[in-house]
Amino acid sequence: MKLAEVLEGIENITIKGDNEVEINEIKCDSRLVNEGDLFVAIVGYKTDGHEYINDAITNGAKVIAVQGEEYAEKIPDGITVIISSDTRKVLALAACNFYHHPSREFKLVGVTGTKGKTTTTYMIKKIMEKAGKKVGLIGTIANMIGDSEVEASRTTPESVDLQKLFRQMADEKCDVVVMEVSSHALALDRVLGCSFDIGVFTNLSQDHMDFHENFDNYFEAKAKLFSMCKDGFINCDDMYASKLKDKATCTITTYGIDNNPFVSARDIIITNSYADFKLPFNKVMQRIRINIPGRFTVYNSLAAICVSVKLGASVENIIEGLEVVRVPGRSEMVPNDRNLTVMVDYAHSPASLENILKAVKAYTKGKVICVFGCGGDRDKTKRPIMGEIAGKNAGYTVITSDNPRTEKPQDIVNEIEAGIKKTKGKYIVIVDRKKAIEHAIKQAKRNDIVVIAGKGHETYQEVNGKHTHFDDREIASEAMKKLPESKNDDMYAW
């Protein structure tokens, strides 16, 4: 494609050189540049792409996009230069042009919020598949095209990678694409130029303060989605719903339980293995059952139902889809033959940890045993908060490591411990996560529940930039196999 076509409609740019040059691909990583590519230099939070312009040229880039006139002056003759004040916007819009605006070729659904994005997208996918549609999914756990799955590296891909994936989904005739839209993606314009048909807001609570710096910035990032879509569905029970409705430029429909929503669940039943509620369809009450416990499951289901109805799904599709949906690492039970209840959940923010602990506490006859840590190189302010939440809501807490990244694990658990010390909660610190899980399971009695929180579906642990295989589900399963067989239904003696 010629450069002029790649840049069509993009405002506030200056081109120095040949705008008829042929572009092979668009790249923002100099290491991936090949002959004839357009390299877009992005100012990142850890690295600045402008430092790698010479590497990109050496690898064959014929066009360089820079953020500011000062960088253009350093580029050698024979290379076409695009000058703008924001190369992230250039990257996103150029990618839309290069891949021929693929999001216009299917129904695009974006789900944003602090919690519930992954589960809601999986629910929508399953319902729409029951309706006979081919569905693409983009999110934390995986990117999927129908039944084909590829591992996801981040919740919402970089803009050029996203458009390339959209093109593949369009070419493979996806009818619907449902994606998690992170606050990072919205703030960094990764989804700029996408043609969203539907936007969903699940909830908002503290997370990612290391990136957004304050809650107002976090909210504003989430709110962007509702100026980009045609129809929006908002959880009206969230304290930020009213503020979001005021900012939205799309048509808004509310769902929820308490605050007079347009779509509301009734006669809610929650057990240790499912959530159940009634919902009117064409003036007939229908009972909906989802094999994921918790009040939050009701909210996620309502969001999925709103979207699916808008996309043409029948009540039968909804009932069948929600009954069989499974989400890896979200309230996921670990099978065992020891009569123990062990759950793995991705809860890694204060609100999500509080939600899952309160949910299981409500239906557990025995003690709630919680194993959790906090990620390194991320929002440090939430660590003591999460410690305090565990102390107040769990009968026994095992503080451990999560993904420490470049931080010292002991430093992280110390900050968590400072919070739990404000409570009367019983706890122990075991930095080694494997030993922590094993210890928790050894303490469990028949009526207890062990909640292993934080990593969920992840199959690795990141320490000093190195990923090593680590799956909470596997560790828990092996730990339970090592338990001695006992005739005592109430306790395993050690």
C-alpha positions in Angstrom: 0.0 0.0 0.0 1.2 3.5 -0.8 2.1 5.8 2.1 -0.5 8.3 1.0 -3.2 5.7 1.4 -1.8 4.6 4.8 -2.0 8.2 6.0 -5.4 9.1 4.4 -7.6 11.2 6.7 -4.9 11.6 9.5 -4.8 15.2 10.5 -2.0 17.4 11.9 0.9 15.6 10.2 3.8 16.8 8.0 5.4 14.5 5.4 9.0 15.1 4.3 9.9 12.9 1.3 8.0 10.5 -1.0 4.4 9.9 0.0 4.0 7.5 -2.8 6.5 5.0 -1.4 5.2 1.5 -1.0 4.7 0.3 2.6 5.2 -3.4 3.4 4.0 -3.3 7.0 3.7 -1.0 10.0 5.9 -1.6 13.0 6.5 0.1 16.3 9.3 -2.3 17.5 12.6 -1.7 15.6 13.6 -5.3 16.2 10.7 -6.5 14.0 11.2 -4.1 11.1 11.8 -5.6 7.7 12.6 -4.1 4.3 10.0 -1.5 3.2 8.3 -1.1 6.5 7.0 2.0 8.2 8.5 2.4 11.6 6.5 4.5 14.1 8.6 5.8 17.0 6.5 5.7 20.2 7.4 7.5 23.5 6.9 4.7 26.0 7.0 4.6 29.8 10.2 2.5 29.9 11.8 3.1 26.5 11.6 5.8 23.8 11.2 4.4 20.3 13.1 7.4 18.9 16.3 5.9 20.4 15.9 3.0 17.9 15.3 4.9 14.7 18.8 4.0 13.3 18.2 0.3 14.1 14.9 0.5 12.2 16.6 2.1 9.2 19.3 -0.5 9.3 16.7 -3.3 9.3 15.1 -1.8 6.2 12.6 0.9 7.2 11.8 3.3 4.4 9.5 5.6 6.3 9.9 6.8 9.9 7.1 8.5 12.0 8.4 10.8 14.7 6.9 12.9 17.5 8.4 16.3 17.0 10.5 18.2 14.5 13.7 17.8 16.4 13.8 14.0 15.6 13.2 14.6 11.9 16.4 16.6 11.5 18.5 13.6 12.5 17.1 11.2 9.9 19.3 10.6 6.9 18.4 11.6 3.3 16.5 9.1 1.3 14.1 8.2 4.2 10.6 9.6 4.2 9.7 11.2 7.5 6.2 11.7 9.1 6.1 14.4 11.8 3.3 14.6 14.3 2.7 15.7 17.9 1.3 12.2 18.8 2.7 9.1 17.1 0.4 6.8 19.1 -2.6 8.4 17.3 -0.7 8.1 13.9 0.0 4.4 14.6 -3.6 3.6 15.4 -5.2 5.4 12.5 -2.5 4.3 10.0 -3.1 0.7 11.1 -6.9 1.1 10.5 -6.2 2.3 7.0 -3.5 -0.3 6.3 -5.8 -3.2 7.2 -8.8 -1.6 5.5 -10.9 -0.9 8.6 -11.7 -4.5 9.5 -13.8 -3.6 12.6 -16.5 -2.3 10.2 -17.0 -5.8 8.8 -18.4 -7.3 12.0 -20.3 -6.3 15.2 -17.7 -5.1 17.7 -18.4 -5.2 21.4 -16.1 -3.6 23.9 -16.2 -4.4 27.6 -14.5 -2.1 30.1 -14.3 -1.9 33.9 -12.1 -2.9 36.8 -13.6 -6.3 37.4 -15.7 -8.7 35.3 -14.4 -7.9 31.8 -13.1 -11.4 31.1 -16.1 -13.3 32.4 -18.5 -11.0 30.6 -16.7 -11.4 27.3 -16.7 -15.2 27.7 -20.4 -15.2 28.5 -21.2 -13.1 25.4 -19.1 -15.4 23.2 -20.9 -18.5 24.4 -24.4 -17.1 24.0 -23.7 -15.8 20.5 -22.3 -19.1 19.5 -25.5 -20.7 20.7 -27.2 -18.2 18.4 -25.2 -19.7 15.5 -22.7 -16.8 15.1 -19.0 -17.1 14.6 -17.4 -15.1 17.4 -13.9 -13.6 17.9 -12.6 -12.8 21.4 -9.8 -10.6 22.5 -8.8 -10.5 26.2 -6.6 -11.3 29.2 -6.7 -15.1 28.9 -6.6 -15.6 25.1 -7.4 -14.3 21.7 -9.9 -16.6 19.9 -11.3 -16.9 16.4 -14.2 -19.3 16.7 -12.6 -22.3 18.4 -9.0 -21.4 17.5 -7.0 -19.9 20.3 -3.8 -17.9 20.6 -2.2 -16.8 23.8 -2.7 -13.2 24.8 0.3 -11.0 25.9 -1.8 -8.1 27.2 -5.5 -7.4 27.7 -5.8 -5.2 24.7 -3.1 -5.5 22.0 -1.1 -2.6 20.6 -3.1 -0.8 17.9 -1.3 -2.2 14.9 -1.4 -5.7 16.3 -5.1 -5.2 17.1 -6.0 -4.2 13.6 -4.0 -7.1 12.1 -6.0 -9.5 14.4 -9.2 -7.8 13.4 -8.3 -8.3 9.7 -7.8 -12.0 10.3 -11.2 -12.2 12.1 -12.9 -10.4 9.3 -11.3 -12.6 6.7 -12.4 -15.7 8.6 -16.0 -14.3 8.6 -16.5 -13.6 12.3 -20.0 -12.2 12.8 -19.2 -10.7 16.2 -16.0 -9.8 18.0 -16.1 -9.2 21.7 -13.1 -7.7 23.4 -11.9 -6.5 26.8 -10.9 -2.8 26.6 -8.4 -1.9 29.3 -8.0 1.6 30.7 -4.4 1.4 29.3 -5.7 0.8 25.8 -8.1 3.7 26.0 -5.6 6.1 27.5 -2.9 5.1 25.0 -5.2 5.2 22.0 -4.7 1.5 21.1 -8.4 1.3 20.1 -8.5 4.7 18.3 -10.3 4.3 15.0 -12.2 1.1 16.0 -15.8 1.0 15.0 -17.5 -0.1 18.3 -21.1 -1.1 18.0 -21.6 -1.8 21.7 -19.8 -0.7 24.9 -20.2 -2.2 28.3 -19.3 -0.8 31.7 -19.0 -3.3 34.5 -17.7 -1.3 37.5 -14.9 0.9 38.7 -12.6 0.6 41.7 -9.0 1.2 42.6 -6.5 -0.4 40.2 -3.6 0.7 38.0 -2.8 3.9 40.0 0.9 3.3 39.1 -0.1 4.2 35.5 -3.0 6.6 35.8 -1.7 8.4 38.9 -5.1 9.3 40.2 -8.7 8.0 40.1 -10.0 10.9 37.9 -7.6 9.9 35.1 -8.6 6.2 35.5 -12.3 7.1 35.2 -11.7 9.4 32.2 -9.9 6.6 30.4 -12.8 4.2 30.9 -15.3 6.8 29.9 -13.7 7.2 26.4 -15.3 4.0 25.2 -18.8 5.6 25.5 -17.9 8.3 23.1 -16.7 5.7 20.6 -19.7 3.3 20.5 -23.3 3.4 19.3 -25.0 1.7 22.2 -23.8 1.5 25.8 -24.8 -0.8 28.7 -23.9 0.4 32.2 -24.1 -1.2 35.6 -26.3 1.3 37.4 -25.4 -0.1 40.8 -21.8 1.1 40.5 -21.2 4.5 42.2 -19.7 5.9 39.0 -22.6 5.0 36.7 -24.3 8.4 36.9 -21.1 10.3 36.2 -20.5 8.0 33.2 -24.0 8.4 31.8 -23.5 12.2 31.9 -20.3 11.9 29.8 -21.5 9.3 27.4 -22.4 10.4 23.8 -24.0 7.0 22.9 -27.5 5.6 23.7 -27.3 4.2 27.3 -29.2 1.3 28.8 -28.8 0.4 32.5 -28.6 -3.1 34.1 -28.3 -4.1 37.7 -30.1 -5.2 40.9 -30.7 -2.3 43.3 -31.0 1.1 41.7 -34.0 0.8 39.4 -32.2 -0.5 36.3 -33.9 -1.0 33.0 -32.7 -4.7 33.0 -32.9 -6.2 36.5 -32.4 -9.6 38.1 -35.0 -11.0 40.5 -35.3 -13.8 43.0 -31.5 -14.2 43.2 -30.1 -17.5 44.6 -26.4 -17.9 45.2 -24.8 -21.2 46.4 -21.3 -22.5 46.6 -21.4 -23.7 43.0 -23.8 -21.5 41.0 -25.8 -18.3 40.7 -29.5 -18.3 39.8 -32.0 -15.6 39.1 -35.1 -14.7 37.2 -35.4 -12.2 34.3 -38.5 -11.2 32.3 -38.4 -11.9 28.6 -41.4 -10.7 26.6 -43.4 -10.5 29.9 -42.6 -14.1 30.8 -40.2 -14.8 33.8 -37.3 -17.0 32.8 -34.9 -18.6 35.3 -31.2 -18.2 34.4 -28.5 -20.4 36.0 -24.8 -19.9 35.7 -22.3 -22.4 37.2 -20.1 -19.7 38.6 -20.9 -18.6 42.2 -21.1 -15.1 43.5 -23.3 -11.9 43.3 -20.8 -10.5 40.8 -21.8 -13.4 38.5 -25.3 -12.0 38.3 -24.0 -8.6 37.2 -21.7 -10.1 34.6 -24.6 -12.2 33.3 -26.9 -9.2 33.1 -24.3 -7.4 31.0 -23.9 -10.4 28.7 -27.7 -10.7 28.3 -28.1 -7.0 27.4 -25.5 -7.3 24.7 -26.7 -10.6 23.3 -30.3 -9.5 23.1 -29.1 -6.4 21.2 -27.2 -8.7 18.8 -30.3 -10.8 18.2 -29.9 -13.8 20.6 -33.0 -15.6 21.8 -33.9 -16.4 25.4 -33.1 -20.1 24.6 -29.6 -19.1 23.4 -29.1 -17.1 26.6 -30.2 -19.8 28.9 -28.1 -22.5 27.1 -25.0 -20.3 26.8 -24.9 -19.2 30.4 -25.5 -22.6 31.7 -22.4 -24.1 30.0 -19.9 -21.1 30.1 -16.6 -21.7 31.8 -13.9 -19.1 32.4 -10.4 -20.3 33.2 -9.1 -18.8 36.5 -12.3 -17.1 37.4 -13.9 -18.7 40.4 -12.5 -21.9 39.1 -12.8 -25.0 41.3 -9.9 -27.4 41.4 -11.1 -31.0 41.1 -10.0 -33.4 43.8 -11.1 -36.6 45.6 -10.4 -35.3 49.1 -13.7 -33.6 49.7 -11.9 -30.2 49.8 -13.1 -27.0 48.2 -10.3 -25.1 46.5 -10.9 -22.2 44.2 -8.5 -20.3 42.0 -9.4 -16.7 41.1 -7.7 -13.9 39.3 -8.7 -11.3 42.0 -5.7 -9.0 42.1 -7.2 -5.6 43.1 -8.8 -4.5 46.4 -12.3 -4.6 45.1 -12.0 -8.0 43.4 -10.4 -9.6 46.4 -13.1 -8.2 48.7 -15.8 -9.4 46.3 -14.6 -13.0 46.0 -13.9 -13.3 49.8 -17.3 -11.9 50.7 -19.0 -14.1 48.1 -17.5 -17.4 49.4 -17.9 -16.4 53.0 -21.6 -16.0 52.5 -22.1 -19.7 51.5 -19.2 -21.5 53.2 -20.1 -23.4 56.4 -16.5 -23.5 57.6 -13.5 -21.2 57.4 -12.3 -19.1 54.4 -8.6 -19.7 53.9 -7.1 -17.1 51.5 -3.7 -17.3 49.7 -2.7 -14.2 47.9 0.2 -11.8 47.1 0.6 -8.6 45.0 2.5 -8.1 41.8 5.8 -6.2 41.7 6.4 -3.0 39.7 2.7 -2.2 40.0 0.5 0.0 42.2 2.0 -0.2 45.7 -0.8 1.6 47.4 -3.2 -1.3 47.1 -0.9 -3.7 49.0 -1.8 -2.7 52.6 -5.4 -2.2 51.5 -5.6 -5.8 50.2 -3.9 -7.1 53.4 -6.6 -5.3 55.5 -9.4 -6.8 53.3 -8.0 -10.3 53.7 -7.7 -9.8 57.5 -11.4 -8.7 57.7 -12.9 -11.3 55.4 -10.9 -14.5 55.6 -10.7 -16.7 58.6 -7.0 -17.4 57.9 -4.7 -15.7 55.4 -1.5 -16.9 53.8 0.5 -13.9 52.5 2.8 -14.9 49.7 4.5 -13.9 46.5 2.6 -13.2 43.2 4.7 -12.0 40.2 7.4 -10.0 42.0 9.0 -8.9 38.7 12.0 -6.8 39.6 11.0 -6.2 43.2 12.1 -8.2 46.2 9.2 -10.5 47.2 9.9 -9.9 50.9 9.4 -6.2 50.4 6.0 -6.7 48.8 4.7 -9.1 51.5 5.9 -6.7 54.2 3.6 -4.0 52.7 0.7 -6.4 52.6 1.4 -7.4 56.2 1.2 -3.8 57.3 -2.4 -3.8 56.2 -3.5 -7.1 57.8 -1.9 -6.1 61.1 -4.7 -3.4 61.4 -7.2 -6.3 61.7 -7.6 -9.2 64.1 -7.3 -11.6 61.2 -5.1 -14.7 61.7 -2.4 -15.0 59.1 1.1 -16.4 58.2 3.7 -15.2 55.8 5.2 -17.8 53.4 7.0 -16.0 50.6 7.4 -19.2 48.4 4.0 -19.4 46.6 4.2 -23.2 46.1 4.8 -23.7 49.8 2.1 -21.2 50.7 -0.5 -23.1 48.6 0.6 -26.4 50.1 0.4 -25.0 53.6 -3.2 -23.6 53.0 -4.4 -26.9 51.7 -3.0 -28.7 54.7 -5.0 -26.5 57.0 -8.3 -27.1 55.2 -11.2 -29.1 56.7 -14.1 -30.5 54.8 -16.4 -27.5 55.2 -13.7 -24.9 54.6 -12.8 -23.2 51.3 -9.3 -22.3 50.1 -9.2 -19.3 47.8 -6.0 -18.9 45.9 -6.2 -15.4 44.5 -4.2 -13.2 42.2 -2.9 -15.2 39.3 -6.0 -17.1 38.1 -5.4 -18.5 34.6 -1.7 -17.5 34.5 0.7 -20.4 33.9 3.9 -18.6 34.9 5.6 -16.6 37.6 7.7 -13.6 36.6 10.8 -13.0 38.6 13.5 -10.5 37.5 12.3 -10.6 33.9 12.2 -14.4 33.7 9.0 -16.4 33.2 9.0 -19.8 34.8 6.1 -22.3 34.6 3.8 -21.9 37.6 0.1 -22.8 37.6 -1.9 -22.3 40.9 -4.3 -25.0 39.7 -1.5 -27.6 39.2 0.2 -26.8 42.5 -3.1 -27.1 44.4 -4.0 -30.3 42.7 -0.6 -31.9 43.4 -0.8 -30.7 47.1 -4.2 -32.4 47.5 -2.9 -35.7 46.0 -0.2 -35.7 48.7 -2.7 -35.5 51.5 -3.1 -38.8 53.4 -6.3 -40.7 52.9 -8.4 -40.2 56.0 -11.7 -41.6 57.3 -12.2 -38.4 59.2 -14.6 -36.3 57.1 -14.0 -33.1 59.1 -10.2 -32.9 59.1 -7.0 -34.2 57.7 -4.5 -34.8 60.5 -0.8 -33.9 60.2 
